[in-house]
Amino acid sequence: GKLVQKNFSIQNEAGGVVKKIIKNFTAIVTGSALEIRFYWAGKGTTGLPVRGVYGPFISAISVTP
């Protein structure tokens, strides 16, 4: 695998909160599977201590062959 983003901040990249951002990446697939992994970098919210307190999230991933 290849690391394509490190220390990415959705809030900084989008210029605020509750704003969408679209990122495009190109990957070479050998075989029949594309594997996408996300790793928690020790930053942001890992739990929901209070309703309404959330960290950034990904709501969709689109893959085009």
C-alpha distances in whole Angstrom, upper triangle without the diagonal:
4,7,9,12,14,17,18,21,22,26,26,24,26,30,31,30,31,29,26,24,22,18,17,13,13,10,10,11,12,14,15,12,10,9,9,9,12,13,17,17,21,23,24,26,25,28,31,34,36,36,35,33,29,26,24,22,20,23,21,18,19,17,19,18
4,6,9,11,15,15,19,20,24,23,21,24,27,28,28,29,27,25,22,20,16,15,11,11,9,11,12,14,16,17,15,12,11,10,10,12,13,16,16,20,21,23,25,25,28,31,34,36,36,34,32,28,25,22,21,20,22,21,18,19,17,19,19
4,6,7,11,12,15,17,20,20,18,21,24,25,25,26,25,22,19,18,14,14,11,12,11,13,15,17,20,20,17,14,12,10,10,10,11,13,13,17,18,20,22,22,25,28,31,33,33,31,29,25,22,19,19,18,21,20,17,19,18,20,20
4,7,10,10,14,15,18,17,15,18,21,22,23,24,22,19,16,15,11,11,8,10,10,13,15,18,21,21,18,14,13,11,11,11,12,15,14,18,18,20,22,22,26,28,31,32,32,30,28,24,21,18,18,16,19,18,15,17,16,18,19
4,7,6,10,11,15,14,12,15,18,19,20,21,19,17,14,13,10,11,10,13,13,17,18,21,24,24,20,17,15,12,11,10,11,12,11,15,15,16,19,19,23,25,28,29,29,27,25,21,18,15,15,14,17,17,15,17,17,20,21
4,5,9,12,14,14,13,16,18,19,20,21,20,19,16,16,14,15,14,16,17,20,21,24,26,26,23,20,17,14,12,10,10,11,9,12,12,14,17,18,21,24,26,28,28,26,24,20,17,15,16,16,19,19,18,20,21,23,25
4,6,10,12,11,11,14,16,17,17,19,19,18,16,17,15,17,16,19,20,23,25,28,30,29,26,22,20,17,14,12,10,10,7,10,9,11,14,16,19,21,24,25,26,24,21,18,14,13,14,15,19,20,19,22,23,26,28
4,6,9,8,8,11,13,14,14,16,15,14,12,13,11,14,14,18,19,22,24,27,29,28,25,21,19,16,14,11,11,11,10,12,10,11,14,16,19,21,23,25,25,22,20,17,13,11,12,12,16,17,16,19,20,23,25
4,5,5,6,9,10,10,11,13,12,12,11,13,12,16,17,20,22,25,27,30,32,31,28,24,22,18,17,13,13,12,11,13,10,10,13,15,18,19,21,22,22,19,17,14,11,8,11,12,15,17,17,20,22,25,27
4,6,5,6,8,8,8,10,9,9,7,10,10,14,16,20,21,25,26,30,31,30,27,23,21,18,17,14,15,14,13,15,12,11,13,16,18,19,21,21,21,18,16,13,10,7,9,9,12,14,15,18,20,23,26
4,6,5,6,5,6,8,8,9,9,13,14,17,19,23,25,29,30,34,35,34,31,27,25,21,20,17,17,16,15,16,13,11,13,16,18,18,20,20,20,16,15,12,10,8,10,12,15,17,18,21,23,26,29
4,6,5,6,9,12,10,12,10,13,14,17,19,23,25,29,30,34,36,35,32,28,26,23,21,18,19,17,16,17,14,13,16,19,21,22,23,23,23,20,18,16,13,11,14,15,18,19,20,22,25,27,30
4,6,8,10,12,10,10,8,10,10,14,16,19,22,26,28,31,33,32,29,25,24,21,20,18,18,18,17,19,16,15,18,21,23,23,26,26,25,22,20,18,15,12,13,14,16,17,17,19,22,24,26
4,6,7,9,6,7,6,9,11,14,17,21,23,27,29,33,34,33,30,26,25,22,22,19,20,20,19,21,18,16,18,21,23,23,25,25,23,20,19,17,14,11,13,13,15,16,17,19,21,23,27
4,7,10,8,10,9,13,14,18,21,24,27,31,33,36,38,37,34,30,29,25,25,22,23,22,21,22,18,17,19,22,24,24,26,25,24,20,19,18,16,13,15,16,18,19,21,23,25,27,30
4,7,6,9,10,14,16,20,23,26,29,32,34,37,39,37,34,31,29,26,25,22,22,21,20,21,17,15,17,20,21,21,22,21,20,17,16,15,13,11,14,15,17,19,21,23,26,28,32
4,5,9,10,14,16,20,23,26,29,32,33,37,38,36,33,30,28,24,24,20,21,19,20,20,16,14,15,18,19,18,19,18,17,13,13,11,10,9,11,13,14,17,19,22,25,28,31
4,7,10,13,16,20,22,26,28,32,33,36,37,35,32,29,27,24,23,21,22,20,21,22,19,16,16,19,19,18,20,18,16,13,13,11,11,9,10,12,12,15,17,20,23,26,29
4,7,10,13,17,20,23,26,29,31,34,36,34,31,27,26,23,23,20,22,21,22,23,20,17,18,21,22,21,23,22,20,16,17,14,13,11,11,12,12,14,16,18,21,23,27
4,7,10,13,17,20,22,26,27,31,32,30,27,24,23,20,20,18,21,20,21,23,20,18,19,21,22,22,25,24,22,18,18,16,14,11,10,10,10,11,13,14,18,20,23
4,7,10,13,17,19,23,24,28,30,28,25,22,21,18,19,17,19,19,20,22,19,18,19,21,23,23,26,26,24,21,20,17,15,11,11,10,11,11,12,13,16,18,21
4,7,10,13,16,20,21,25,27,25,23,19,19,16,17,16,19,20,21,23,21,20,22,23,25,25,29,29,27,24,23,20,18,14,13,10,11,10,10,10,13,14,18
4,7,10,13,17,19,22,24,23,21,17,17,14,15,14,17,19,19,22,20,20,22,23,26,26,30,30,29,26,25,21,19,15,14,11,13,11,10,10,12,13,16
4,7,10,14,16,19,22,21,18,15,16,13,15,16,19,21,21,24,23,23,25,26,28,29,33,33,32,29,28,25,22,18,17,14,15,13,10,10,10,11,13
4,7,10,13,16,19,18,16,12,13,11,14,14,17,20,20,24,23,24,26,26,29,30,34,34,33,31,30,26,23,20,18,15,17,14,11,11,10,11,12
4,7,10,13,16,16,14,11,13,12,15,16,19,22,23,27,26,27,29,29,32,33,37,38,37,34,33,29,26,23,21,18,19,17,13,12,10,10,10
4,6,10,13,13,11,8,10,10,13,16,18,22,22,26,26,27,29,29,31,33,37,38,37,35,34,30,27,24,22,19,20,17,14,13,10,10,10
4,7,10,11,10,9,11,12,15,18,21,24,25,29,30,31,32,31,34,36,40,41,40,39,37,33,30,27,25,22,23,20,17,15,12,12,10
4,6,7,7,6,9,11,15,18,21,24,26,29,30,31,32,31,34,36,39,41,40,38,37,33,31,28,25,22,23,20,16,15,12,12,9
4,6,7,8,11,14,17,20,23,27,28,31,33,34,35,33,36,38,42,43,43,41,40,36,34,31,28,25,26,23,20,19,15,15,12
4,6,9,11,15,18,21,24,28,29,33,34,35,35,34,36,38,42,44,43,42,41,37,34,32,29,26,27,24,20,19,16,16,13
4,7,10,13,17,20,23,27,29,32,33,34,34,32,34,36,40,41,40,39,38,35,33,30,27,24,24,21,18,16,13,14,11
4,6,10,13,16,19,23,25,28,29,30,30,29,31,33,36,38,37,36,35,31,29,27,24,21,21,18,15,14,12,13,11
4,7,10,13,17,20,22,25,26,27,27,26,28,30,34,35,34,33,32,28,26,23,21,18,18,16,12,12,9,11,10
4,7,10,13,17,19,22,23,24,24,23,25,27,31,33,32,31,30,26,23,21,19,16,17,15,12,13,11,14,14
4,7,10,14,16,19,20,20,21,20,22,24,28,30,29,28,26,22,20,18,15,13,14,13,10,12,11,14,15
4,7,10,12,16,17,17,18,17,19,22,25,27,27,26,24,20,18,16,14,12,15,14,12,14,14,18,19
4,7,9,12,13,14,14,13,16,19,22,24,24,23,21,17,14,13,11,10,13,13,12,15,16,19,21
4,6,9,11,12,13,12,15,18,21,23,24,23,20,17,14,13,12,13,16,17,16,19,20,23,25
4,6,7,9,10,8,12,15,18,20,21,20,17,14,11,11,12,13,16,18,18,21,22,26,28
4,6,8,11,10,14,17,19,22,23,22,19,16,13,13,14,15,19,20,20,23,24,28,29
4,7,9,9,12,15,17,19,21,20,17,15,12,13,15,17,21,23,23,26,28,31,33
4,7,8,12,14,15,18,19,18,14,12,9,10,13,16,19,21,22,25,27,30,33
4,7,9,11,13,14,16,14,11,9,6,8,11,14,17,20,21,24,27,30,33
4,6,7,9,11,12,12,8,6,5,8,10,14,16,19,21,25,27,31,33
4,7,9,12,13,13,10,8,8,10,11,14,17,20,21,25,27,31,33
4,6,9,10,11,9,8,9,12,13,16,18,21,23,26,29,32,35
4,6,7,8,6,6,9,12,13,16,17,21,23,27,30,33,36
4,7,9,7,9,11,15,16,20,21,25,27,31,33,37,40
4,6,6,9,12,15,17,20,21,25,27,31,34,38,41
4,6,8,12,15,15,19,19,23,26,29,32,36,39
4,6,10,12,13,17,17,21,24,27,30,34,37
4,7,10,12,16,17,21,23,27,30,33,37
4,7,8,12,13,17,20,23,26,30,33
4,6,10,13,16,18,22,24,28,31
4,7,10,13,15,18,21,24,27
4,6,9,12,15,18,21,24
4,6,8,11,14,18,21
4,7,10,14,17,20
4,7,10,13,17
4,7,10,13
4,7,10
4,7
4
